[in-house]
Amino acid sequence: MRVNMQSGKHLCLVGLGNIGSHIVPHLARMPGVGRVTLIDRDVYETHNLVGQDIAAADVGEAKALVQSRRIERVNPELSVEAIVDSVENVPLGALRCDVILAGLDSRRARQTVNERAWYLGIPWVDGGVETDGLLARTTVYIPGQNQGCLECDWNSSDYEAIEQRYPCGSGSADARATHAPSSLGALAASLVSIEAGLLLSGARDPDVGGHSMLLDAKHHQYYPTRLVFNPKCLMPGHLASPAAVVEECPGDATLGEILANAQHLRVLGQSFITALTCPHCGCRREELRLQASFGTAPAMTCDRCGDEMVSTGFDMTDELESTTLPVRFLASSLRDLGIRHGDVFRVSGPDGVTRNLEVTDGRHPSTERATEREEERSKQR
């Protein structure tokens, strides 16, 4: 007999490797969960069979698609969305849920999840392992102006250890694999899942704040810690108001309409490309497009030599200003500028009043591509 667990609770899991692949079956069976979003840009490889909860037939398949099928087999009544992309590229609105879970080996990706969670005012649970010491860790972050976040505990060496990502590249920076045994990943996954369940049930008091628990499996010890807010925290938006309340905005609205009574526009967590350069002849062309959607658009070629044009770090901005924008871009729709379904942008006027708007039509491109691949796979079966 199948138990109906549909109740509208929404969990988002980022990272489907050593920890995340073991979290998936727990989510499928968790009481009160009706919807799950899975995010991972990678495919399973042969060496993943040793430490991750997959079968040989999964090798070569996108991780998010493999695990979405797995959830559907365990509980067909759950609504599952698979996003095959790096979390840095995912629109902020796609992470809007009740609790975010993360099993990541990338410091930059964890930094991104932390920033997004604070933007949205959503608690998130981070799982980690340390192979040599057989250590499993789970940390619960409760967003708030006076709550400790991931970066509150970081020092200069932590920032130096962030994987580098270059503007002309695509996706996420590569992180070093942990090579953790399956049993250790499963242990961390269980701890993360327990914390998610406690948050969903209300057993964790959000006013108490975040906490961390380190389990030393080798020496049978555990070490609980309370998170402390650091007034010198470098995370952007730690003290800003969350974008929990938004207004809906259609993708065909023009930039001019949006900026009619505002001066500044910022897509939360994303940057804009303002020009393209030909690496062959140096020709430069003024353009405007959201960086995260640049790879999904048709390639732009140089009028002079025909080579493909790229973006550079010199021609990017986090914020658009109405007084400095070329007039021709004001007639462009948000969709034409690469602003996608789920992207949340903040506009502010001369009086300092801000509004949060979210594009609510269409789907994230990687979700559409994942759906197309899954439909093709079904036809082949």
Secondary structure per residue as TSV (DSSP state, phi and psi in degrees):
chain	resnum	aa	ss	phi	psi
A	1	M	-	360.0	132.1
A	2	R	-	-94.4	132.9
A	3	V	-	-88.5	131.2
A	4	N	-	-80.9	112.3
A	5	M	-	-106.4	8.7
A	6	Q	-	-68.0	116.8
A	7	S	S	-147.0	3.8
A	8	G	S	94.2	-10.2
A	9	K	E	-67.0	136.3
A	10	H	E	-122.3	123.9
A	11	L	E	-114.2	142.7
A	12	C	E	-120.5	124.1
A	13	L	E	-112.7	122.2
A	14	V	E	-110.4	118.9
A	15	G	-	98.6	119.8
A	16	L	-	-126.8	42.3
A	17	G	S	-100.3	-129.1
A	18	N	T	-57.8	-38.6
A	19	I	T	-94.3	-50.0
A	20	G	H	-61.4	-38.0
A	21	S	H	-64.2	-27.9
A	22	H	H	-83.5	-20.9
A	23	I	H	-73.0	-35.1
A	24	V	H	-49.2	-52.1
A	25	P	H	-63.9	-27.3
A	26	H	H	-67.7	-40.7
A	27	L	H	-63.4	-39.9
A	28	A	H	-63.9	-23.4
A	29	R	H	-109.0	3.1
A	30	M	-	-76.9	123.9
A	31	P	T	-59.7	140.3
A	32	G	T	89.2	-3.6
A	33	V	E	-97.3	129.3
A	34	G	E	-118.0	-14.3
A	35	R	E	-147.4	139.6
A	36	V	E	-135.1	134.3
A	37	T	E	-113.7	128.6
A	38	L	E	-113.2	131.7
A	39	I	E	-129.7	122.8
A	40	D	-	-165.6	136.4
A	41	R	-	-89.1	-14.9
A	42	D	-	-95.2	170.3
A	43	V	B	-111.7	156.2
A	44	Y	-	-74.9	138.1
A	45	E	-	-116.6	165.9
A	46	T	G	-56.4	-41.3
A	47	H	G	-67.7	-15.5
A	48	N	G	-71.7	-17.3
A	49	L	G	-61.6	-25.7
A	50	V	T	-74.5	-42.3
A	51	G	T	-113.8	-4.4
A	52	Q	S	-120.5	153.2
A	53	D	S	-84.1	77.0
A	54	I	-	-140.4	170.4
A	55	A	-	-109.7	164.4
A	56	A	G	-59.4	-32.4
A	57	A	G	-68.4	-15.3
A	58	D	G	-82.8	-14.4
A	59	V	T	-62.1	132.0
A	60	G	T	91.9	-7.6
A	61	E	S	-97.5	151.6
A	62	A	B	-62.6	133.0
A	63	K	H	-58.3	-42.9
A	64	A	H	-63.7	-36.9
A	65	L	H	-72.1	-41.6
A	66	V	H	-58.1	-47.5
A	67	Q	H	-76.1	-26.8
A	68	S	H	-67.6	-39.6
A	69	R	H	-64.5	-36.2
A	70	R	H	-64.4	-44.0
A	71	I	H	-61.3	-42.2
A	72	E	H	-65.0	-31.0
A	73	R	H	-70.8	-38.9
A	74	V	H	-72.0	-45.0
A	75	N	-	-142.5	90.2
A	76	P	T	-61.4	-14.4
A	77	E	T	-82.7	-11.0
A	78	L	S	-75.0	144.2
A	79	S	E	-90.4	123.0
A	80	V	E	-124.7	132.3
A	81	E	E	-119.6	128.7
A	82	A	E	-108.5	125.0
A	83	I	E	-116.3	113.0
A	84	V	-	-93.2	86.0
A	85	D	S	-168.4	164.7
A	86	S	-	-76.9	148.6
A	87	V	T	-63.7	-26.1
A	88	E	T	-62.7	-29.3
A	89	N	T	-90.2	-16.0
A	90	V	S	-72.3	134.2
A	91	P	-	-58.1	145.3
A	92	L	G	-56.4	-40.5
A	93	G	G	-63.5	-24.0
A	94	A	G	-68.3	-18.7
A	95	L	G	-95.6	2.8
A	96	R	-	-72.7	111.9
A	97	C	S	-157.0	-167.2
A	98	D	S	-88.4	-39.1
A	99	V	E	-147.7	136.3
A	100	I	E	-99.7	133.2
A	101	L	E	-115.0	144.5
A	102	A	E	-138.7	133.5
A	103	G	E	-130.4	82.0
A	104	L	-	-119.6	146.9
A	105	D	S	-107.8	7.6
A	106	S	-	-107.3	125.3
A	107	R	H	-65.7	-38.1
A	108	R	H	-66.3	-40.4
A	109	A	H	-65.4	-40.3
A	110	R	H	-64.8	-38.7
A	111	Q	H	-61.5	-40.6
A	112	T	H	-64.8	-45.8
A	113	V	H	-60.4	-42.4
A	114	N	H	-60.5	-45.4
A	115	E	H	-65.1	-43.1
A	116	R	H	-63.8	-41.5
A	117	A	H	-61.6	-39.0
A	118	W	H	-69.8	-38.4
A	119	Y	H	-57.6	-41.0
A	120	L	H	-91.0	-14.2
A	121	G	T	70.7	35.9
A	122	I	-	-113.6	132.7
A	123	P	-	-65.7	147.6
A	124	W	E	-137.9	150.2
A	125	V	E	-118.2	123.5
A	126	D	E	-108.8	130.4
A	127	G	E	-113.4	144.2
A	128	G	E	-150.0	161.1
A	129	V	E	-136.6	155.8
A	130	E	E	-131.5	111.2
A	131	T	T	-65.0	-49.1
A	132	D	T	-60.0	-39.9
A	133	G	T	-93.7	3.0
A	134	L	T	51.2	52.6
A	135	L	E	-106.1	136.0
A	136	A	E	-122.9	135.2
A	137	R	E	-130.5	144.0
A	138	T	E	-133.7	135.8
A	139	T	E	-130.3	130.7
A	140	V	E	-106.2	122.4
A	141	Y	E	-109.4	129.9
A	142	I	-	-114.5	103.1
A	143	P	-	-57.2	140.4
A	144	G	S	173.3	156.8
A	145	Q	T	-62.3	-31.3
A	146	N	T	-112.9	22.3
A	147	Q	S	-104.9	145.8
A	148	G	-	-71.6	134.2
A	149	C	-	-115.4	-179.7
A	150	L	G	-55.2	-45.3
A	151	E	G	-80.6	-11.4
A	152	C	G	-60.9	-26.4
A	153	D	G	-102.0	4.7
A	154	W	-	-86.3	147.9
A	155	N	-	-120.5	-173.0
A	156	S	H	-60.3	-36.2
A	157	S	H	-67.5	-32.4
A	158	D	H	-65.7	-41.2
A	159	Y	H	-69.8	-34.2
A	160	E	H	-67.4	-25.1
A	161	A	T	-84.1	-4.0
A	162	I	S	-66.0	133.7
A	163	E	-	-61.9	138.6
A	164	Q	-	-80.8	140.6
A	165	R	-	-132.1	129.8
A	166	Y	-	-106.4	143.6
A	167	P	T	-56.1	-33.3
A	168	C	T	-82.0	-6.3
A	169	G	S	-89.3	-175.9
A	170	S	-	-135.0	157.0
A	171	G	S	71.4	-154.8
A	172	S	-	-98.7	160.8
A	173	A	-	-71.1	147.2
A	174	D	-	-76.0	137.6
A	175	A	-	-106.7	154.7
A	176	R	-	-75.2	131.8
A	177	A	-	-66.5	146.2
A	178	T	-	-84.9	-24.4
A	179	H	-	53.9	35.4
A	180	A	-	-76.0	145.3
A	181	P	-	-65.8	155.2
A	182	S	H	-57.3	-39.4
A	183	S	H	-63.0	-37.0
A	184	L	H	-71.9	-40.7
A	185	G	H	-62.1	-39.3
A	186	A	H	-66.3	-35.5
A	187	L	H	-64.9	-47.8
A	188	A	H	-63.2	-37.7
A	189	A	H	-62.6	-39.6
A	190	S	H	-65.5	-41.1
A	191	L	H	-64.4	-43.4
A	192	V	H	-62.6	-43.9
A	193	S	H	-64.6	-39.4
A	194	I	H	-61.9	-44.8
A	195	E	H	-64.7	-38.9
A	196	A	H	-62.6	-42.2
A	197	G	H	-63.0	-39.0
A	198	L	H	-67.0	-38.1
A	199	L	H	-66.0	-43.1
A	200	L	H	-65.6	-35.8
A	201	S	H	-81.0	-10.9
A	202	G	T	85.2	8.1
A	203	A	-	-73.4	-19.6
A	204	R	S	-97.5	124.1
A	205	D	-	-81.1	112.9
A	206	P	G	-62.6	-23.9
A	207	D	G	-70.5	-20.5
A	208	V	G	-72.1	-28.1
A	209	G	-	96.4	-178.7
A	210	G	-	-77.6	162.9
A	211	H	E	-155.0	162.2
A	212	S	E	-132.7	149.4
A	213	M	E	-136.4	122.5
A	214	L	E	-105.9	125.4
A	215	L	E	-110.9	118.9
A	216	D	E	-93.2	95.0
A	217	A	T	-68.8	-26.8
A	218	K	T	-70.3	-37.7
A	219	H	T	-111.8	8.1
A	220	H	T	56.8	46.9
A	221	Q	E	-126.8	152.5
A	222	Y	E	-136.9	149.7
A	223	Y	E	-132.4	103.3
A	224	P	E	-84.1	146.7
A	225	T	E	-142.8	139.5
A	226	R	E	-91.6	138.1
A	227	L	-	-81.6	141.1
A	228	V	-	-120.7	134.8
A	229	F	-	-70.0	133.8
A	230	N	-	-106.7	112.5
A	231	P	T	-58.1	-19.5
A	232	K	T	-97.9	14.1
A	233	C	-	-55.1	137.1
A	234	L	-	-94.2	0.2
A	235	M	-	-67.8	124.9
A	236	P	T	-62.6	134.9
A	237	G	T	85.5	5.6
A	238	H	T	-61.3	-37.2
A	239	L	T	-100.5	3.3
A	240	A	S	-83.3	160.1
A	241	S	-	-70.3	137.3
A	242	P	-	-69.3	158.7
A	243	A	S	-92.8	40.8
A	244	A	-	-70.4	-30.9
A	245	V	S	-105.6	119.6
A	246	V	-	-132.7	159.8
A	247	E	E	-103.8	145.2
A	248	E	E	-75.4	146.5
A	249	C	E	-144.3	128.5
A	250	P	-	-74.0	150.2
A	251	G	T	-70.1	-17.3
A	252	D	T	-89.9	2.9
A	253	A	-	-65.4	142.2
A	254	T	B	-88.2	158.1
A	255	L	H	-62.1	-36.3
A	256	G	H	-63.5	-38.8
A	257	E	H	-65.6	-40.2
A	258	I	H	-67.4	-38.2
A	259	L	T	-94.5	9.8
A	260	A	T	-58.8	-38.9
A	261	N	T	-119.8	26.0
A	262	A	-	-141.8	162.4
A	263	Q	S	-110.6	-29.9
A	264	H	E	-128.4	145.2
A	265	L	E	-135.1	131.7
A	266	R	E	-137.7	122.0
A	267	V	E	-82.3	117.3
A	268	L	T	-63.0	123.9
A	269	G	T	83.0	4.9
A	270	Q	-	-131.8	165.1
A	271	S	-	-125.9	160.0
A	272	F	E	-106.4	142.1
A	273	I	E	-88.0	129.3
A	274	T	E	-107.4	-11.5
A	275	A	E	-162.3	156.2
A	276	L	E	-119.2	149.3
A	277	T	E	-128.5	139.7
A	278	C	-	-84.2	119.8
A	279	P	T	-70.0	-14.8
A	280	H	T	-86.3	-51.5
A	281	C	T	-112.4	-6.7
A	282	G	-	83.6	4.9
A	283	C	-	-63.1	139.2
A	284	R	E	-121.4	135.2
A	285	R	E	-127.9	132.1
A	286	E	E	-73.7	124.1
A	287	E	E	-139.8	170.9
A	288	L	E	-148.1	115.5
A	289	R	E	-158.9	146.1
A	290	L	E	-64.3	129.3
A	291	Q	G	-59.3	-40.3
A	292	A	G	-63.7	-23.9
A	293	S	G	-100.5	2.2
A	294	F	G	-63.0	-39.6
A	295	G	G	-69.5	-17.9
A	296	T	G	-91.7	-9.9
A	297	A	S	-88.0	157.2
A	298	P	-	-58.7	142.5
A	299	A	-	-62.8	140.4
A	300	M	-	-101.7	129.8
A	301	T	B	-107.6	155.8
A	302	C	-	-73.8	131.6
A	303	D	T	-67.1	-23.8
A	304	R	T	-86.1	-46.9
A	305	C	T	-121.5	-9.5
A	306	G	-	86.4	-1.8
A	307	D	-	-72.8	156.9
A	308	E	B	-72.4	134.4
A	309	M	-	-90.6	149.5
A	310	V	B	-128.7	166.0
A	311	S	-	-96.9	153.3
A	312	T	-	-123.3	163.3
A	313	G	T	-65.7	-17.7
A	314	F	T	-79.1	-20.2
A	315	D	S	-114.1	56.1
A	316	M	E	-141.2	152.6
A	317	T	E	-148.8	150.2
A	318	D	S	-89.7	-15.0
A	319	E	-	-141.6	137.7
A	320	L	E	-98.7	138.4
A	321	E	E	-119.5	127.1
A	322	S	T	-59.5	-34.0
A	323	T	T	-75.7	-17.2
A	324	T	T	-111.8	-5.6
A	325	L	S	-73.9	136.9
A	326	P	-	-59.3	139.2
A	327	V	G	-57.6	-35.3
A	328	R	G	-63.1	-24.9
A	329	F	G	-77.5	-20.7
A	330	L	G	-65.3	-22.8
A	331	A	G	-86.5	-6.5
A	332	S	S	-76.5	141.4
A	333	S	B	-78.3	161.9
A	334	L	T	-58.5	-38.8
A	335	R	T	-63.7	-40.5
A	336	D	T	-63.0	-29.1
A	337	L	T	-85.9	3.1
A	338	G	T	86.1	6.3
A	339	I	-	-77.2	124.5
A	340	R	-	-106.9	169.3
A	341	H	T	-55.2	129.1
A	342	G	T	95.1	-16.8
A	343	D	-	-67.2	134.2
A	344	V	E	-109.4	126.5
A	345	F	E	-125.2	149.4
A	346	R	E	-112.8	126.3
A	347	V	E	-113.9	145.0
A	348	S	E	-137.2	145.8
A	349	G	-	-105.3	-178.0
A	350	P	T	-65.2	-20.3
A	351	D	T	-85.4	-0.7
A	352	G	-	85.2	-3.9
A	353	V	-	-73.9	132.4
A	354	T	E	-113.7	152.8
A	355	R	E	-133.2	142.6
A	356	N	E	-105.5	127.7
A	357	L	E	-125.0	145.3
A	358	E	E	-127.6	130.0
A	359	V	E	-71.8	127.9
A	360	T	-	-123.2	20.4
A	361	D	S	-125.6	151.8
A	362	G	S	83.2	-170.4
A	363	R	-	-136.7	161.3
A	364	H	-	-62.6	132.2
A	365	P	H	-52.7	-39.3
A	366	S	H	-67.8	-30.0
A	367	T	H	-68.3	-39.9
A	368	E	H	-64.3	-42.5
A	369	R	H	-66.1	-39.0
A	370	A	H	-63.3	-41.0
A	371	T	H	-64.0	-42.3
A	372	E	H	-62.5	-41.8
A	373	R	H	-64.5	-39.6
A	374	E	H	-67.8	-38.7
A	375	E	H	-65.1	-40.2
A	376	E	H	-65.6	-39.7
A	377	R	H	-63.4	-39.2
A	378	S	H	-64.4	-38.7
A	379	K	H	-63.7	-40.0
A	380	Q	H	-66.7	-32.5
A	381	R	-	-72.6	360.0
